[in-house]
Amino acid sequence: MAYHYENNMSPLHFKNTLRGSVVLPASKSISARVLFINALSDTPCPLKNLAQCDDTAAMLRAAENNTLLPDEATRPVPSCKGSERTANSMADLFATTEDTTSSTPSAPHARAATASSSEQHINIGAAGTAMRFATALLATRQGRQYILSGTERMHQRPIGPLVDALNSLGADIQYVNQAGFPPLKITGRVLTGTTVEISAEVSSQYISALLMLGPVLPHGLQIRLRGDIISRPYIDLTLSVMSAFGAKGMWIGENTIFVQPGGYRRTTPLYVETDWSAASYWYELVALSPDKDAAIQLSGLRTDSIQGDSRVADFFEPLGVKTTFSNESVWLTKQPAQPDYFCRLDLAEQPDLAQTLVVTCAMLGVPFHFTGLQSLRIKETDRINALECELAKFGIKMQARLAGELLWDAPGTRPVQTKDSIAIDTYNDHRMAMAFAPCAMKHPGLIINNPEVVSKSYPLFWEHLKPFLSL
């Protein structure tokens, strides 16, 4: 029975008991930031416990200015008909987490690009974080030219607000094809701007990329944010990582951040903490397990984590999972779920937990109303559409509203029971695979199509799951 990188995997059957321990992967969000900062440092410091996943590989190679992928590597747009992977190998597939919205940038100022034989071509694959961070990083490589591209899906994800902001600081970034979207032609220059304004409702990654440039600009950088700030924990995460490298960035108002000049200085090794997003799938397993004494130890998680997704502990408590901290790990144990619970949460600051929470509630028959999820439309896939399609296979008809709301108001109901195995399409999205795998607790024999997508963030997910499966 194989749970590795196959086109399709064997049906999932869980054991009746759920007891054990798991060593979770490192945070890929933190890994991307420390790689960006190290690339800007005059004396890079040793980095320990970097996330071992496709996203990190993409960011690492972009930071080193190495060519990544052939241009033909693509990812399809999701549809209810299923998903197919078209790429040369698993190493060809890079992806990301963090939020963006489907807003099309207005009036981008970058010019159309023309080809040059001196350009270095860098294909970032599907790594959204690496695409945005690399855009900012390469813009500072004075006198060097790049064509920064990605998968077909990446070329549909907006980057105009970041390009406009960087160009206003003195960068030279042009669009190769469609204005507002990759691929990009980047000519490295010395950036001399001091103030930039950008929408806070588009992507925290744009803001993070600008923040991390601040310390190496001659006069620092002041960023003014327009509108409501989404995913503020990711912005604060960036400021915290910058501080660990000796940089000083601070909020000087409700919508303004100032970063002092002076560069980055760190000589001691930096250890990347464990990923709370990855922990969410184990919370889901405990919540769905029929084992009343289910207990899972997750190593490496910290109670003082700088990751916004650490809120998963609070979100899952009424769903029947108790969190107990012990040194550098947590214990997840089964407890009675809150009776007659209606799960109402604003996930604007934790959009990467949306799929896990939606699927958990659906499998438990818990009605829900999640808001703040505008960014799900242009993640690795249209996650709202993907959730609608796959939940329909269980008889769950979720409502999706334009304002980033997901609603299922069906108290007392349960997903339909089927005689045949349900096959879940993953739409080239790692979180679809990992969020739906625990459904086999309720629907033995569940099949996850294209399970290799987990390599994006959690390559060992199926290996870690093996001890709890009936092989």
Secondary structure, DSSP 8 states (H G I E B T S, - for coil): ---SS-SB---B-B-S--EEEEE--B-HHHHHHHHHHHHH-SS---EES---SHHHHHHHHHHTT-----TT-B----BTTB---BSSSGGG-----S-------SS----B----TT-EEEE-TT-HHHHHHHHHHHTTSTT-EEEEE--TTGGGS--HHHHHHHHHTT-EEEESSSTTSS-EEEE-------EEEEETTT-HHHHHHHHHHGGGSTT-EEEEEES----HHHHHHHHHHHHHTT--EEEEETTEEEE-SS-----S-EE--B-HHHHHHHHHHHHH-S-TT-EEEEET--TT-S-GGGGHHHHHGGGTEEEEEETTEEEEEE----TT--EEEE-TT-GGGHHHHHHHHHHHT--EEEE--GGGGGSSS-HHHHHHHHHHTTT---EEETTTEEEE--TT------SS--EE--TT-HHHHHHHGGGGGTSTTBEEBSGGGGGGT-TTHHHHHGGGB--
